[in-house]
Amino acid sequence: MITVNFTGSVSETQRRAFEQAANRWDRIIDTSFAPVIVEDQTLNGINIDVSIEAIDGNQGILGQAGPTILRPDDELPIKGIMQFDLADILRLERNDSLKDVILHEMAHVLGFGTLWARMGFIIGSGGNNPQFIGTAATREFRTLGGNRLGNVPVANTGSFGTREGHWRELVFGDELLTGFLSGAERPISRMSIASFEDMGYLVDYTEADEFALPSFQQLAEKGITEAVRTCDLCRMNRPKPVVLNKKHNTQRSSIFMHS
């Protein structure tokens, strides 16, 4: 179970967005684990510390989101952080994007994109065609009609935290977990759910949204015709997580990386 801990001033509307995201992901994946002691707390589900505060104003750094402490056995998250710039959050509320941004960024706290490299799921890193090689996600990609001999294309543009940490938008269009918010509906596909299974979670595929690979015309109609575009999701920092010491249930401080 995902527990969201709010610090500072967070409005009721903003709280609901985080709580709804946590509920959605809890229906999709099993985030429970055997009890561990972290910072004098006994935890058996992922804890996410949430704050909204002034950082650098509108259109600057959106914030930071990702896992901070990992389990000692499978290195899945125990704790994570979601911190957002107040001016950017208010803008996202005005343009009705807040819920999808929170849902998207919470996936990164759960390990989507943020733990792929350390788990060995990325091939072709740094090149023109990096791919995710998890067997379950690749199976679902091929079921969608993707490259029957290849693996899942991931983002090949952007900086740390964007590149190789999302599905490739020019292939997957408005799927929630590309690096851009495109279209009016942002579905969570079976392929995205399968990527969590590859990481080691138990998942429920019945919670997937309807999704089909878009044609080039459909991509163009959504405004997705260029490999490089400006996006909110590209302006997120990612924490560098540490692994909980199994013997003593202690951990070192996290070091935060810039996106």
TORGUMI-200295 format. One record per residue (C-alpha): residue number from 1; x, y, z. Coordinates in nm, 2 decimals, always signed. Example, Ala and Ser with C-alpha at 12.3 -4.5 7.8 and 13.67 -1.06 7.14 Angstrom:
2
+-----+--------+--------+--------+
! seq !     px !     py !     pz !
+-----+--------+--------+--------+
!   1 !  +1.23 !  -0.45 !  +0.78 !
!   2 !  +1.37 !  -0.11 !  +0.71 !
+-----+--------+--------+--------+
***
This chain:
259
+-----+--------+--------+--------+
! seq !     px !     py !     pz !
+-----+--------+--------+--------+
!   1 !  +0.00 !  +0.00 !  +0.00 !
!   2 !  +0.12 !  +0.35 !  -0.09 !
!   3 !  +0.12 !  +0.60 !  +0.20 !
!   4 !  +0.15 !  +0.97 !  +0.11 !
!   5 !  +0.29 !  +1.20 !  +0.37 !
!   6 !  +0.22 !  +1.57 !  +0.32 !
!   7 !  +0.45 !  +1.84 !  +0.46 !
!   8 !  +0.39 !  +2.21 !  +0.44 !
!   9 !  +0.09 !  +2.38 !  +0.27 !
!  10 !  -0.10 !  +2.15 !  +0.03 !
!  11 !  -0.45 !  +2.24 !  -0.08 !
!  12 !  -0.74 !  +2.00 !  -0.07 !
!  13 !  -0.75 !  +1.97 !  -0.45 !
!  14 !  -0.38 !  +1.89 !  -0.46 !
!  15 !  -0.41 !  +1.63 !  -0.18 !
!  16 !  -0.69 !  +1.46 !  -0.37 !
!  17 !  -0.47 !  +1.44 !  -0.68 !
!  18 !  -0.19 !  +1.26 !  -0.49 !
!  19 !  -0.43 !  +1.03 !  -0.30 !
!  20 !  -0.61 !  +0.94 !  -0.63 !
!  21 !  -0.28 !  +0.86 !  -0.79 !
!  22 !  -0.18 !  +0.64 !  -0.50 !
!  23 !  -0.51 !  +0.46 !  -0.51 !
!  24 !  -0.48 !  +0.40 !  -0.89 !
!  25 !  -0.13 !  +0.26 !  -0.86 !
!  26 !  -0.23 !  +0.05 !  -0.56 !
!  27 !  -0.49 !  -0.12 !  -0.78 !
!  28 !  -0.24 !  -0.18 !  -1.06 !
!  29 !  +0.06 !  -0.31 !  -0.86 !
!  30 !  +0.12 !  -0.47 !  -0.52 !
!  31 !  +0.35 !  -0.24 !  -0.33 !
!  32 !  +0.35 !  -0.43 !  +0.00 !
!  33 !  +0.66 !  -0.59 !  +0.15 !
!  34 !  +0.77 !  -0.76 !  +0.47 !
!  35 !  +0.80 !  -0.51 !  +0.75 !
!  36 !  +1.13 !  -0.31 !  +0.77 !
!  37 !  +1.25 !  -0.04 !  +1.01 !
!  38 !  +1.34 !  +0.29 !  +0.84 !
!  39 !  +1.42 !  +0.60 !  +1.04 !
!  40 !  +1.26 !  +0.45 !  +1.35 !
!  41 !  +0.94 !  +0.36 !  +1.16 !
!  42 !  +0.82 !  +0.01 !  +1.08 !
!  43 !  +0.70 !  +0.01 !  +0.71 !
!  44 !  +0.54 !  -0.26 !  +0.51 !
!  45 !  +0.44 !  -0.04 !  +0.21 !
!  46 !  +0.59 !  +0.24 !  +0.01 !
!  47 !  +0.60 !  +0.58 !  +0.18 !
!  48 !  +0.61 !  +0.90 !  -0.03 !
!  49 !  +0.70 !  +1.24 !  +0.12 !
!  50 !  +0.51 !  +1.51 !  -0.07 !
!  51 !  +0.57 !  +1.89 !  -0.06 !
!  52 !  +0.47 !  +2.18 !  -0.27 !
!  53 !  +0.69 !  +2.49 !  -0.22 !
!  54 !  +0.84 !  +2.79 !  -0.40 !
!  55 !  +1.15 !  +2.67 !  -0.60 !
!  56 !  +1.22 !  +2.90 !  -0.90 !
!  57 !  +0.88 !  +3.01 !  -1.03 !
!  58 !  +0.67 !  +2.92 !  -1.33 !
!  59 !  +0.84 !  +2.73 !  -1.62 !
!  60 !  +1.15 !  +2.66 !  -1.42 !
!  61 !  +1.23 !  +2.33 !  -1.24 !
!  62 !  +0.90 !  +2.15 !  -1.19 !
!  63 !  +1.04 !  +1.96 !  -0.89 !
!  64 !  +1.19 !  +1.62 !  -0.81 !
!  65 !  +1.04 !  +1.28 !  -0.79 !
!  66 !  +1.17 !  +0.93 !  -0.75 !
!  67 !  +1.26 !  +0.65 !  -0.50 !
!  68 !  +1.50 !  +0.74 !  -0.22 !
!  69 !  +1.54 !  +0.41 !  -0.02 !
!  70 !  +1.53 !  +0.06 !  -0.17 !
!  71 !  +1.46 !  -0.28 !  -0.02 !
!  72 !  +1.78 !  -0.48 !  +0.05 !
!  73 !  +1.65 !  -0.80 !  -0.13 !
!  74 !  +1.49 !  -0.70 !  -0.46 !
!  75 !  +1.59 !  -0.33 !  -0.46 !
!  76 !  +1.23 !  -0.21 !  -0.51 !
!  77 !  +1.13 !  +0.12 !  -0.34 !
!  78 !  +1.05 !  +0.15 !  +0.03 !
!  79 !  +1.04 !  +0.53 !  +0.04 !
!  80 !  +1.03 !  +0.81 !  -0.22 !
!  81 !  +0.99 !  +1.18 !  -0.27 !
!  82 !  +0.76 !  +1.41 !  -0.47 !
!  83 !  +0.85 !  +1.77 !  -0.45 !
!  84 !  +0.69 !  +2.03 !  -0.68 !
!  85 !  +0.73 !  +2.40 !  -0.75 !
!  86 !  +0.42 !  +2.59 !  -0.63 !
!  87 !  +0.40 !  +2.82 !  -0.93 !
!  88 !  +0.41 !  +2.53 !  -1.17 !
!  89 !  +0.16 !  +2.33 !  -0.97 !
!  90 !  -0.09 !  +2.62 !  -0.99 !
!  91 !  -0.03 !  +2.64 !  -1.37 !
!  92 !  -0.10 !  +2.26 !  -1.40 !
!  93 !  -0.42 !  +2.30 !  -1.20 !
!  94 !  -0.53 !  +2.58 !  -1.43 !
!  95 !  -0.47 !  +2.38 !  -1.75 !
!  96 !  -0.62 !  +2.06 !  -1.60 !
!  97 !  -0.30 !  +1.86 !  -1.62 !
!  98 !  -0.23 !  +1.82 !  -1.25 !
!  99 !  -0.38 !  +1.48 !  -1.20 !
! 100 !  -0.20 !  +1.32 !  -1.49 !
! 101 !  +0.13 !  +1.48 !  -1.40 !
! 102 !  +0.10 !  +1.35 !  -1.04 !
! 103 !  +0.00 !  +1.00 !  -1.17 !
! 104 !  +0.30 !  +1.00 !  -1.41 !
! 105 !  +0.55 !  +1.12 !  -1.15 !
! 106 !  +0.43 !  +0.87 !  -0.89 !
! 107 !  +0.52 !  +0.59 !  -1.14 !
! 108 !  +0.88 !  +0.72 !  -1.13 !
! 109 !  +0.87 !  +0.69 !  -0.75 !
! 110 !  +0.77 !  +0.33 !  -0.79 !
! 111 !  +1.07 !  +0.27 !  -1.02 !
! 112 !  +0.94 !  +0.33 !  -1.37 !
! 113 !  +1.23 !  +0.47 !  -1.56 !
! 114 !  +1.42 !  +0.55 !  -1.24 !
! 115 !  +1.54 !  +0.19 !  -1.17 !
! 116 !  +1.56 !  +0.05 !  -1.52 !
! 117 !  +1.93 !  +0.11 !  -1.57 !
! 118 !  +2.04 !  -0.03 !  -1.23 !
! 119 !  +1.82 !  -0.34 !  -1.31 !
! 120 !  +1.98 !  -0.39 !  -1.65 !
! 121 !  +1.67 !  -0.33 !  -1.86 !
! 122 !  +1.82 !  -0.07 !  -2.10 !
! 123 !  +2.02 !  -0.16 !  -2.41 !
! 124 !  +2.16 !  +0.08 !  -2.66 !
! 125 !  +2.21 !  +0.35 !  -2.39 !
! 126 !  +2.33 !  +0.68 !  -2.54 !
! 127 !  +2.26 !  +0.58 !  -2.89 !
! 128 !  +1.97 !  +0.67 !  -3.13 !
! 129 !  +1.76 !  +0.37 !  -3.04 !
! 130 !  +1.77 !  +0.27 !  -2.67 !
! 131 !  +1.53 !  +0.00 !  -2.58 !
! 132 !  +1.37 !  -0.16 !  -2.27 !
! 133 !  +1.43 !  -0.54 !  -2.27 !
! 134 !  +1.20 !  -0.66 !  -2.00 !
! 135 !  +1.03 !  -0.98 !  -2.13 !
! 136 !  +0.67 !  -0.89 !  -2.01 !
! 137 !  +0.68 !  -0.54 !  -2.15 !
! 138 !  +0.83 !  -0.66 !  -2.48 !
! 139 !  +0.56 !  -0.92 !  -2.51 !
! 140 !  +0.29 !  -0.65 !  -2.47 !
! 141 !  +0.46 !  -0.42 !  -2.71 !
! 142 !  +0.46 !  -0.70 !  -2.98 !
! 143 !  +0.10 !  -0.77 !  -2.90 !
! 144 !  +0.02 !  -0.41 !  -2.98 !
! 145 !  +0.18 !  -0.47 !  -3.32 !
! 146 !  +0.52 !  -0.33 !  -3.25 !
! 147 !  +0.85 !  -0.45 !  -3.39 !
! 148 !  +0.81 !  -0.83 !  -3.37 !
! 149 !  +1.18 !  -0.88 !  -3.34 !
! 150 !  +1.28 !  -0.58 !  -3.13 !
! 151 !  +1.22 !  -0.46 !  -2.77 !
! 152 !  +1.04 !  -0.16 !  -2.64 !
! 153 !  +1.16 !  +0.18 !  -2.77 !
! 154 !  +1.24 !  +0.43 !  -2.49 !
! 155 !  +1.30 !  +0.80 !  -2.50 !
! 156 !  +1.61 !  +0.89 !  -2.71 !
! 157 !  +1.61 !  +1.26 !  -2.64 !
! 158 !  +1.63 !  +1.48 !  -2.33 !
! 159 !  +1.86 !  +1.49 !  -2.04 !
! 160 !  +1.90 !  +1.27 !  -1.73 !
! 161 !  +1.56 !  +1.18 !  -1.59 !
! 162 !  +1.39 !  +1.20 !  -1.93 !
! 163 !  +1.61 !  +1.01 !  -2.18 !
! 164 !  +1.59 !  +0.64 !  -2.13 !
! 165 !  +1.34 !  +0.68 !  -1.85 !
! 166 !  +1.01 !  +0.70 !  -2.05 !
! 167 !  +0.85 !  +0.53 !  -2.35 !
! 168 !  +0.93 !  +0.70 !  -2.68 !
! 169 !  +0.66 !  +0.95 !  -2.76 !
! 170 !  +0.70 !  +0.92 !  -3.14 !
! 171 !  +0.60 !  +0.56 !  -3.11 !
! 172 !  +0.35 !  +0.56 !  -2.82 !
! 173 !  +0.19 !  +0.90 !  -2.86 !
! 174 !  -0.03 !  +0.99 !  -2.56 !
! 175 !  +0.04 !  +0.69 !  -2.34 !
! 176 !  +0.08 !  +0.83 !  -1.98 !
! 177 !  +0.44 !  +0.72 !  -1.94 !
! 178 !  +0.60 !  +0.89 !  -2.24 !
! 179 !  +0.81 !  +1.19 !  -2.16 !
! 180 !  +0.54 !  +1.44 !  -2.27 !
! 181 !  +0.18 !  +1.50 !  -2.19 !
! 182 !  +0.01 !  +1.47 !  -2.53 !
! 183 !  -0.36 !  +1.45 !  -2.62 !
! 184 !  -0.66 !  +1.48 !  -2.41 !
! 185 !  -0.66 !  +1.12 !  -2.27 !
! 186 !  -0.34 !  +0.96 !  -2.13 !
! 187 !  -0.40 !  +0.59 !  -2.09 !
! 188 !  -0.19 !  +0.35 !  -1.88 !
! 189 !  -0.13 !  +0.05 !  -2.12 !
! 190 !  -0.08 !  -0.31 !  -2.05 !
! 191 !  +0.28 !  -0.26 !  -2.16 !
! 192 !  +0.34 !  -0.01 !  -1.89 !
! 193 !  +0.19 !  -0.24 !  -1.63 !
! 194 !  +0.41 !  -0.52 !  -1.77 !
! 195 !  +0.72 !  -0.31 !  -1.71 !
! 196 !  +0.64 !  -0.32 !  -1.34 !
! 197 !  +0.61 !  -0.70 !  -1.36 !
! 198 !  +0.95 !  -0.71 !  -1.51 !
! 199 !  +1.08 !  -0.51 !  -1.22 !
! 200 !  +0.95 !  -0.77 !  -0.97 !
! 201 !  +0.60 !  -0.64 !  -0.87 !
! 202 !  +0.28 !  -0.84 !  -0.87 !
! 203 !  +0.05 !  -0.66 !  -1.12 !
! 204 !  -0.32 !  -0.66 !  -1.22 !
! 205 !  -0.36 !  -0.63 !  -1.60 !
! 206 !  -0.73 !  -0.58 !  -1.57 !
! 207 !  -0.66 !  -0.22 !  -1.45 !
! 208 !  -0.50 !  -0.13 !  -1.79 !
! 209 !  -0.67 !  +0.14 !  -2.01 !
! 210 !  -0.75 !  +0.08 !  -2.37 !
! 211 !  -0.45 !  +0.16 !  -2.59 !
! 212 !  -0.34 !  +0.11 !  -2.95 !
! 213 !  -0.02 !  +0.22 !  -3.12 !
! 214 !  -0.10 !  +0.55 !  -3.30 !
! 215 !  -0.05 !  +0.60 !  -3.68 !
! 216 !  +0.17 !  +0.88 !  -3.80 !
! 217 !  -0.15 !  +1.08 !  -3.89 !
! 218 !  -0.27 !  +1.04 !  -3.53 !
! 219 !  +0.06 !  +1.15 !  -3.40 !
! 220 !  +0.05 !  +1.46 !  -3.62 !
! 221 !  -0.31 !  +1.54 !  -3.50 !
! 222 !  -0.19 !  +1.53 !  -3.14 !
! 223 !  +0.10 !  +1.76 !  -3.23 !
! 224 !  +0.36 !  +1.49 !  -3.19 !
! 225 !  +0.57 !  +1.54 !  -3.51 !
! 226 !  +0.91 !  +1.64 !  -3.37 !
! 227 !  +1.16 !  +1.44 !  -3.17 !
! 228 !  +1.24 !  +1.73 !  -2.95 !
! 229 !  +0.98 !  +1.95 !  -2.79 !
! 230 !  +0.94 !  +2.15 !  -2.47 !
! 231 !  +0.77 !  +1.97 !  -2.18 !
! 232 !  +0.70 !  +1.99 !  -1.81 !
! 233 !  +0.80 !  +1.64 !  -1.74 !
! 234 !  +1.15 !  +1.71 !  -1.88 !
! 235 !  +1.22 !  +1.96 !  -1.59 !
! 236 !  +1.22 !  +1.71 !  -1.31 !
! 237 !  +1.51 !  +1.62 !  -1.09 !
! 238 !  +1.56 !  +1.25 !  -0.99 !
! 239 !  +1.70 !  +1.13 !  -0.65 !
! 240 !  +1.97 !  +0.87 !  -0.65 !
! 241 !  +1.83 !  +0.60 !  -0.42 !
! 242 !  +2.02 !  +0.41 !  -0.16 !
! 243 !  +1.97 !  +0.05 !  -0.05 !
! 244 !  +1.86 !  -0.02 !  +0.31 !
! 245 !  +2.12 !  -0.21 !  +0.50 !
! 246 !  +1.95 !  -0.55 !  +0.56 !
! 247 !  +2.14 !  -0.63 !  +0.88 !
! 248 !  +2.09 !  -0.30 !  +1.06 !
! 249 !  +1.80 !  -0.15 !  +0.88 !
! 250 !  +1.99 !  +0.17 !  +0.82 !
! 251 !  +2.07 !  +0.38 !  +0.52 !
! 252 !  +2.30 !  +0.65 !  +0.40 !
! 253 !  +2.17 !  +0.99 !  +0.29 !
! 254 !  +2.03 !  +1.03 !  -0.06 !
! 255 !  +2.23 !  +1.23 !  -0.32 !
! 256 !  +2.00 !  +1.42 !  -0.56 !
! 257 !  +2.08 !  +1.42 !  -0.93 !
! 258 !  +1.97 !  +1.70 !  -1.17 !
! 259 !  +1.76 !  +1.61 !  -1.47 !
+-----+--------+--------+--------+
***
